[in-house]
Amino acid sequence: MRYLHAMVRVQNLAVALDFYCTKLGLVECDRVDSVTGRFTLVYLHAPQDAEEAARQHAPLLELTYNWDDETYQGGRNFGHLAFEVDNIYQTCQKLMDASVTINRPPRDGRMAFIRSPDHISIELLQKGEALEAKEPWLSMENIGSW
């Protein structure tokens, strides 16, 4: 068995792509529009997974956009997506600069949580050992839920 992808439904494809690609840094690698099914699938990969995604079509994030209006409740019931980052503090600062709320700041130098525009929890994990705990992260409060 091997991991292929996680799928999340999105309300607004343009808003979702701005979040996942522009702000979070994922890369679109495939797109399928189904006129008969009235949906669009967009496949994304993390920058460091480009070769593996091209070769094996995994690991990927599948964004599913249904063309007809539909309301999705919660998002938290999905669980969360997890991405390893080279520097948790730099990543969180970049996201904050892009107006993304850090719901669970990386006080421990290891882990943070944010949420997508569709309320999907996203865990950011420091690659390797945790970074030394430091301000302003150390004293930041949690915001909302993740």
N, CA, C and O of each residue as an XYZ file, in Angstrom:
584
protein
N       0.841     -1.177      0.000
C       0.000      0.000      0.000
C       0.883      1.236      0.000
O       1.931      1.257      0.645
N       0.458      2.269     -0.725
C       1.187      3.536     -0.685
C       0.203      4.690     -0.714
O      -0.894      4.568     -1.258
N       0.585      5.770     -0.146
C      -0.248      6.959     -0.109
C      -0.347      7.569     -1.503
O       0.669      7.713     -2.183
N      -1.563      7.933     -1.944
C      -1.751      8.570     -3.236
C      -2.078     10.042     -3.095
O      -1.306     10.898     -3.528
N      -3.230     10.346     -2.485
C      -3.624     11.738     -2.339
C      -4.705     11.885     -1.274
O      -5.335     10.915     -0.852
N      -4.895     13.138     -0.855
C      -6.035     13.495     -0.011
C      -6.921     14.394     -0.858
O      -6.423     15.184     -1.660
N      -8.238     14.275     -0.683
C      -9.165     15.102     -1.442
C      -9.918     16.003     -0.478
O     -10.400     15.564      0.566
N     -10.006     17.276     -0.852
C     -10.846     18.205     -0.112
C     -11.756     18.926     -1.107
O     -11.335     19.298     -2.202
N     -13.001     19.112     -0.700
C     -13.944     19.862     -1.520
C     -13.778     21.344     -1.217
O     -13.608     21.739     -0.064
N     -13.829     22.152     -2.259
C     -13.654     23.596     -2.085
C     -14.869     24.330     -2.635
O     -15.475     23.901     -3.617
N     -15.215     25.432     -1.998
C     -16.369     26.236     -2.400
C     -16.046     27.148     -3.572
O     -16.878     27.346     -4.458
N     -14.839     27.705     -3.581
C     -14.431     28.680     -4.593
C     -13.044     28.275     -5.070
O     -12.075     28.400     -4.320
N     -12.933     27.798     -6.292
C     -11.668     27.269     -6.795
C     -10.576     28.335     -6.835
O      -9.430     28.054     -6.486
N     -10.912     29.545     -7.253
C      -9.904     30.611     -7.330
C      -9.360     30.959     -5.945
O      -8.154     31.142     -5.781
N     -10.232     31.049     -4.960
C      -9.805     31.349     -3.593
C      -8.945     30.207     -3.051
O      -7.918     30.444     -2.416
N      -9.371     28.970     -3.304
C      -8.611     27.808     -2.832
C      -7.221     27.763     -3.470
O      -6.235     27.512     -2.778
N      -7.133     28.004     -4.786
C      -5.831     27.975     -5.461
C      -4.925     29.103     -4.979
O      -3.713     28.920     -4.865
N      -5.506     30.267     -4.697
C      -4.708     31.360     -4.135
C      -4.111     30.926     -2.803
O      -2.934     31.174     -2.539
N      -4.912     30.284     -1.970
C      -4.424     29.832     -0.671
C      -3.362     28.741     -0.815
O      -2.245     28.885     -0.317
N      -3.716     27.653     -1.498
C      -2.810     26.503     -1.565
C      -1.557     26.773     -2.405
O      -0.473     26.307     -2.054
N      -1.689     27.512     -3.497
C      -0.543     27.740     -4.399
C       0.210     29.026     -4.074
O       1.412     28.991     -3.812
N      -0.482     30.152     -4.088
C       0.187     31.432     -3.879
C       0.705     31.580     -2.460
O       1.847     31.992     -2.257
N      -0.111     31.254     -1.491
C       0.264     31.475     -0.093
C       1.028     30.307      0.517
O       2.056     30.508      1.163
N       0.533     29.086      0.315
C       1.179     27.921      0.931
C       2.334     27.394      0.088
O       3.245     26.763      0.625
N       2.316     27.639     -1.224
C       3.442     27.268     -2.077
C       3.320     25.950     -2.808
O       4.303     25.479     -3.379
N       2.132     25.329     -2.811
C       1.971     24.093     -3.566
C       1.942     24.402     -5.062
O       1.755     25.550     -5.466
N       2.130     23.366     -5.873
C       2.239     23.523     -7.324
C       1.161     22.692     -7.999
O       0.990     21.512     -7.695
N       0.431     23.323     -8.924
C      -0.570     22.586     -9.684
C       0.128     21.696    -10.706
O       1.003     22.153    -11.442
N      -0.265     20.411    -10.748
C       0.374     19.496    -11.688
C      -0.609     18.835    -12.643
O      -0.189     18.227    -13.628
N      -1.906     18.938    -12.376
C      -2.884     18.350    -13.280
C      -4.246     18.953    -12.983
O      -4.521     19.386    -11.864
N      -5.099     18.975    -14.010
C      -6.457     19.510    -13.860
C      -7.380     18.734    -14.783
O      -7.046     18.478    -15.940
N      -8.546     18.360    -14.264
C      -9.544     17.631    -15.033
C     -10.873     18.357    -14.881
O     -11.357     18.553    -13.766
N     -11.463     18.756    -16.007
C     -12.798     19.344    -16.013
C     -13.760     18.304    -16.563
O     -13.569     17.796    -17.668
N     -14.796     17.987    -15.791
C     -15.796     17.025    -16.231
C     -17.106     17.765    -16.480
O     -17.814     18.141    -15.546
N     -17.413     17.965    -17.761
C     -18.651     18.657    -18.122
C     -19.855     17.807    -17.723
O     -20.831     18.327    -17.182
N     -19.790     16.506    -17.986
C     -20.923     15.644    -17.645
C     -21.098     15.514    -16.138
O     -22.228     15.468    -15.651
N     -20.009     15.453    -15.398
C     -20.082     15.338    -13.944
C     -20.228     16.674    -13.241
O     -20.538     16.720    -12.050
N     -20.004     17.785    -13.981
C     -20.100     19.147    -13.464
C     -19.160     19.390    -12.288
O     -19.563     19.896    -11.241
N     -17.887     19.013    -12.490
C     -16.878     19.258    -11.463
C     -15.522     19.472    -12.109
O     -15.295     19.118    -13.265
N     -14.625     20.064    -11.323
C     -13.222     20.234    -11.705
C     -12.366     19.624    -10.612
O     -12.599     19.851     -9.425
N     -11.375     18.848    -11.022
C     -10.386     18.311    -10.096
C      -9.057     18.997    -10.391
O      -8.633     19.066    -11.544
N      -8.408     19.500     -9.360
C      -7.094     20.113     -9.512
C      -6.151     19.378     -8.569
O      -6.411     19.266     -7.371
N      -5.053     18.880     -9.130
C      -4.073     18.135     -8.340
C      -2.861     19.014     -8.064
O      -2.319     19.658     -8.962
N      -2.453     19.025     -6.803
C      -1.327     19.846     -6.355
C      -0.287     18.971     -5.676
O      -0.601     17.917     -5.122
N       0.962     19.431     -5.730
C       2.023     18.745     -4.989
C       2.898     19.780     -4.299
O       2.937     20.945     -4.695
N       3.595     19.339     -3.268
C       4.565     20.202     -2.586
C       5.777     20.355     -3.504
O       6.103     19.428     -4.245
N       6.449     21.507     -3.469
C       7.592     21.728     -4.355
C       8.652     20.620     -4.289
O       9.191     20.225     -5.323
N       8.949     20.125     -3.112
C       9.985     19.098     -2.974
C       9.517     17.715     -3.416
O      10.315     16.778     -3.455
N       8.238     17.576     -3.748
C       7.693     16.296     -4.219
C       7.490     16.278     -5.729
O       6.820     15.381     -6.241
N       8.049     17.244     -6.457
C       7.802     17.374     -7.900
C       8.175     16.115     -8.677
O       7.380     15.632     -9.484
N       9.362     15.581     -8.447
C       9.802     14.396     -9.203
C       8.928     13.186     -8.905
O       8.503     12.473     -9.814
N       8.667     12.967     -7.632
C       7.850     11.819     -7.254
C       6.415     11.980     -7.766
O       5.806     11.009     -8.215
N       5.880     13.193     -7.701
C       4.520     13.436     -8.197
C       4.438     13.186     -9.698
O       3.456     12.619    -10.176
N       5.455     13.602    -10.446
C       5.465     13.388    -11.895
C       5.603     11.903    -12.229
O       4.971     11.405    -13.161
N       6.424     11.212    -11.468
C       6.703      9.799    -11.740
C       5.559      8.885    -11.284
O       5.174      7.961    -12.000
N       5.019      9.151    -10.080
C       4.050      8.224     -9.489
C       2.649      8.804     -9.321
O       1.745      8.117     -8.843
N       2.466     10.054     -9.709
C       1.185     10.735     -9.482
C       0.806     10.696     -8.004
O      -0.362     10.526     -7.656
N       1.810     10.854     -7.141
C       1.626     10.855     -5.688
C       2.922     11.370     -5.064
O       3.974     11.229     -5.688
N       2.905     11.934     -3.916
C       1.756     12.295     -3.090
C       1.141     13.605     -3.580
O       1.847     14.553     -3.925
N      -0.180     13.632     -3.601
C      -0.888     14.786     -4.138
C      -2.018     15.234     -3.214
O      -2.491     14.487     -2.358
N      -2.423     16.466     -3.421
C      -3.634     16.991     -2.824
C      -4.607     17.229     -3.971
O      -4.288     17.942     -4.922
N      -5.780     16.638     -3.884
C      -6.812     16.824     -4.904
C      -7.846     17.816     -4.393
O      -8.497     17.583     -3.374
N      -7.990     18.924     -5.110
C      -9.055     19.870     -4.809
C     -10.228     19.527     -5.717
O     -10.073     19.461     -6.936
N     -11.391     19.311     -5.131
C     -12.583     19.002     -5.899
C     -13.519     20.195     -5.833
O     -13.959     20.600     -4.757
N     -13.816     20.750     -7.001
C     -14.735     21.884     -7.094
C     -15.970     21.431     -7.869
O     -15.903     21.169     -9.070
N     -17.094     21.345     -7.164
C     -18.365     20.993     -7.800
C     -18.997     22.271     -8.339
O     -19.141     23.254     -7.613
N     -19.369     22.252     -9.602
C     -19.857     23.459    -10.265
C     -21.185     23.941     -9.715
O     -21.456     25.142     -9.723
N     -22.015     23.034     -9.240
C     -23.304     23.428     -8.671
C     -23.097     23.832     -7.210
O     -22.267     23.254     -6.507
N     -23.856     24.825     -6.768
C     -23.735     25.291     -5.385
C     -24.007     24.164     -4.407
O     -24.994     23.436     -4.518
N     -23.104     24.043     -3.448
C     -23.226     23.051     -2.399
C     -22.578     23.639     -1.164
O     -21.546     24.302     -1.263
N     -23.166     23.407     -0.003
C     -22.587     23.891      1.240
C     -21.959     22.715      1.971
O     -22.606     21.691      2.194
N     -20.697     22.869      2.341
C     -19.987     21.824      3.084
C     -19.840     22.281      4.521
O     -19.368     23.388      4.778
N     -20.234     21.448      5.445
C     -20.181     21.787      6.859
C     -18.863     21.334      7.481
O     -18.300     20.304      7.112
N     -18.397     22.118      8.418
C     -17.288     21.715      9.252
C     -15.933     21.864      8.635
O     -15.325     22.930      8.735
N     -15.451     20.854      8.013
C     -14.080     20.851      7.536
C     -13.190     20.144      8.533
O     -12.325     19.356      8.151
N     -13.395     20.418      9.798
C     -12.575     19.787     10.834
C     -12.821     18.279     10.848
O     -11.916     17.522     11.198
N     -13.998     17.829     10.484
C     -14.266     16.392     10.470
C     -13.399     15.660      9.452
O     -13.282     14.436      9.510
N     -12.791     16.391      8.523
C     -11.854     15.798      7.574
C     -10.604     15.318      8.286
O     -10.001     14.329      7.870
N     -10.209     15.988      9.335
C      -8.936     15.737     10.008
C      -8.007     16.862      9.648
O      -8.323     18.023      9.907
N      -6.859     16.555      9.054
C      -5.976     17.626      8.611
C      -5.005     17.123      7.564
O      -4.784     15.921      7.414
N      -4.430     18.076      6.843
C      -3.327     17.807      5.933
C      -2.055     18.163      6.685
O      -2.077     19.047      7.541
N      -0.964     17.504      6.389
C       0.298     17.820      7.056
C       1.393     18.017      6.020
O       1.528     17.241      5.073
N       2.168     19.073      6.224
C       3.285     19.389      5.343
C       4.527     19.644      6.180
O       4.479     20.341      7.194
N       5.633     19.074      5.744
C       6.928     19.325      6.381
C       7.522     20.584      5.761
O       7.493     20.750      4.541
N       8.064     21.476      6.598
C       8.641     22.723      6.107
C      10.087     22.850      6.588
O      10.458     22.313      7.632
N      10.895     23.571      5.807
C      12.314     23.743      6.154
C      12.517     24.624      7.378
O      13.424     24.379      8.174
N      11.673     25.656      7.538
C      11.796     26.555      8.679
C      10.398     26.995      9.088
O       9.765     27.802      8.407
N       9.925     26.459     10.202
C       8.557     26.709     10.658
C       8.301     28.194     10.897
O       7.210     28.686     10.611
N       9.291     28.909     11.418
C       9.102     30.336     11.707
C       8.999     31.152     10.420
O       8.136     32.023     10.302
N       9.864     30.876      9.470
C       9.813     31.613      8.199
C       8.508     31.313      7.455
O       7.897     32.213      6.879
N       8.088     30.058      7.471
C       6.847     29.681      6.797
C       5.654     30.394      7.424
O       4.809     30.936      6.713
N       5.584     30.394      8.751
C       4.461     31.050      9.429
C       4.483     32.558      9.201
O       3.429     33.171      9.033
N       5.666     33.159      9.193
C       5.753     34.590      8.940
C       5.283     34.920      7.523
O       4.568     35.900      7.314
N       5.686     34.105      6.561
C       5.263     34.308      5.172
C       3.737     34.207      5.059
O       3.106     34.999      4.359
N       3.161     33.241      5.743
C       1.713     33.080      5.720
C       1.015     34.259      6.399
O       0.015     34.764      5.888
N       1.531     34.695      7.538
C       0.948     35.851      8.218
C       1.025     37.094      7.332
O       0.078     37.879      7.274
N       2.146     37.268      6.647
C       2.303     38.407      5.730
C       1.297     38.357      4.589
O       0.974     39.382      3.989
N       0.802     37.151      4.293
C      -0.211     36.961      3.244
C      -1.628     36.930      3.834
O      -2.572     36.495      3.174
N      -1.764     37.393      5.076
C      -3.059     37.494      5.770
C      -3.683     36.153      6.130
O      -4.905     36.044      6.231
N      -2.847     35.129      6.326
C      -3.342     33.835      6.789
C      -3.210     33.806      8.312
O      -2.151     34.124      8.853
N      -4.277     33.429      8.993
C      -4.267     33.339     10.453
C      -3.516     32.077     10.884
O      -3.764     30.986     10.372
N      -2.607     32.245     11.820
C      -1.917     31.098     12.413
C      -2.753     30.696     13.624
O      -2.679     31.336     14.673
N      -3.546     29.640     13.480
C      -4.456     29.234     14.547
C      -3.719     28.661     15.757
O      -4.093     28.916     16.902
N      -2.693     27.904     15.498
C      -1.863     27.338     16.566
C      -0.429     27.708     16.214
O       0.193     27.043     15.386
N       0.112     28.775     16.840
C       1.472     29.218     16.518
C       2.527     28.164     16.883
O       2.278     27.302     17.725
N       3.697     28.237     16.252
C       4.764     27.254     16.509
C       5.563     27.586     17.775
O       6.774     27.801     17.721
N       4.866     27.624     18.906
C       5.531     27.975     20.177
C       6.675     27.021     20.514
O       7.646     27.409     21.163
N       6.552     25.780     20.070
C       7.551     24.756     20.384
C       8.639     24.641     19.315
O       9.526     23.794     19.419
N       8.568     25.504     18.276
C       9.546     25.428     17.198
C       9.366     24.218     16.308
O      10.237     23.912     15.493
N       8.263     23.535     16.448
C       8.057     22.272     15.732
C       6.763     22.213     14.933
O       6.749     21.690     13.819
N       5.668     22.747     15.492
C       4.367     22.508     14.894
C       3.500     23.761     14.928
O       3.506     24.514     15.901
N       2.754     23.967     13.843
C       1.767     25.043     13.766
C       0.566     24.526     12.996
O       0.669     23.552     12.251
N      -0.572     25.182     13.179
C      -1.774     24.851     12.423
C      -2.370     26.115     11.824
O      -2.394     27.175     12.450
N      -2.849     25.975     10.595
C      -3.609     27.017      9.916
C      -4.859     26.346      9.365
O      -5.019     25.130      9.476
N      -5.752     27.148      8.766
C      -6.933     26.577      8.129
C      -7.088     27.174      6.745
O      -6.786     28.347      6.522
N      -7.558     26.359      5.822
C      -7.805     26.817      4.454
C      -9.076     27.664      4.431
O      -9.803     27.712      5.423
N      -9.351     28.333      3.307
C     -10.603     29.089      3.209
C     -11.843     28.209      3.378
O     -12.919     28.716      3.696
N     -11.706     26.906      3.172
C     -12.810     25.968      3.355
C     -12.752     25.262      4.707
O     -13.417     24.247      4.915
N     -11.951     25.808      5.625
C     -11.847     25.337      7.013
C     -11.194     23.968      7.168
O     -11.475     23.250      8.127
N     -10.325     23.605      6.230
C      -9.560     22.370      6.359
C      -8.335     22.682      7.222
O      -7.597     23.624      6.933
N      -8.121     21.905      8.265
C      -6.963     22.102      9.127
C      -5.701     21.639      8.412
O      -5.671     20.577      7.790
N      -4.657     22.463      8.517
C      -3.386     22.138      7.894
C      -2.296     22.244      8.959
O      -2.096     23.295      9.568
N      -1.606     21.137      9.163
C      -0.518     21.077     10.134
C       0.796     21.334      9.406
O       1.067     20.735      8.365
N       1.598     22.217      9.955
C       2.937     22.491      9.433
C       3.931     21.948     10.451
O       3.880     22.301     11.629
N       4.833     21.091      9.990
C       5.809     20.454     10.876
C       7.228     20.814     10.451
O       7.573     20.747      9.272
N       8.038     21.192     11.425
C       9.431     21.524     11.180
C      10.193     20.285     10.730
O      10.116     19.236     11.370
N      10.921     20.407      9.636
C      11.756     19.305      9.154
C      12.888     19.072     10.156
O      13.516     20.022     10.625
N      13.142     17.814     10.477
C      14.215     17.476     11.416
C      13.829     17.843     12.840
O      12.675     17.708     13.246
N      14.813     18.304     13.579
C      14.606     18.677     14.981
C      13.850     19.990     15.086
O      13.887     20.818     14.176
N      13.167     20.170     16.204
C      12.459     21.426     16.457
C      13.467     22.568     16.530
O      14.592     22.398     16.998
N      13.033     23.743     16.053
C      13.865     24.937     16.185
C      13.786     25.428     17.629
O      12.848     25.096     18.353
N      14.761     26.206     18.036
C      14.763     26.775     19.385
C      13.533     27.672     19.539
O      13.244     28.502     18.677
N      12.819     27.494     20.643
C      11.638     28.315     20.906
C      12.065     29.767     21.073
O      13.030     30.066     21.776
N      11.318     30.685     20.405
C      11.681     32.091     20.493
C      10.466     32.975     20.234
O       9.450     32.540     19.693
N      10.609     34.206     20.633
C       9.569     35.206     20.403
C       9.599     35.647     18.947
O      10.650     35.558     18.312
N       8.496     36.115     18.403
C       7.213     36.354     19.068
C       6.356     35.106     19.194
O       5.282     35.142     19.795
N       6.824     34.012     18.635
C       6.038     32.776     18.579
C       5.756     32.196     19.958
O       4.668     31.683     20.216
N       6.742     32.281     20.835
C       6.649     31.664     22.152
C       5.448     32.164     22.950
O       4.817     31.384     23.664
N       5.124     33.443     22.842
C       4.026     33.999     23.642
C       2.736     34.216     22.851
O       1.796     34.815     23.372
N       2.670     33.744     21.611
C       1.445     33.897     20.817
C       0.359     32.961     21.324
O       0.619     31.815     21.691
N      -0.842     33.470     21.335
C      -2.015     32.695     21.760
C      -2.597     31.919     20.573
O      -2.392     32.284     19.416
N      -3.317     30.857     20.881
C      -4.079     30.162     19.850
C      -5.227     31.076     19.401
O      -5.755     31.866     20.183
N      -5.594     30.947     18.137
C      -6.716     31.722     17.591
C      -7.698     30.746     16.967
O      -7.340     30.015     16.044
N      -8.917     30.724     17.452
C      -9.938     29.853     16.887
C      -9.611     28.387     17.092
O      -8.946     28.012     18.057
N     -10.081     27.578     16.185
C      -9.846     26.135     16.282
C      -9.022     25.687     15.086
O      -8.933     26.381     14.074
N      -8.437     24.536     15.223
C      -7.673     23.976     14.118
C      -7.939     22.499     14.046
O      -7.393     21.816     13.180
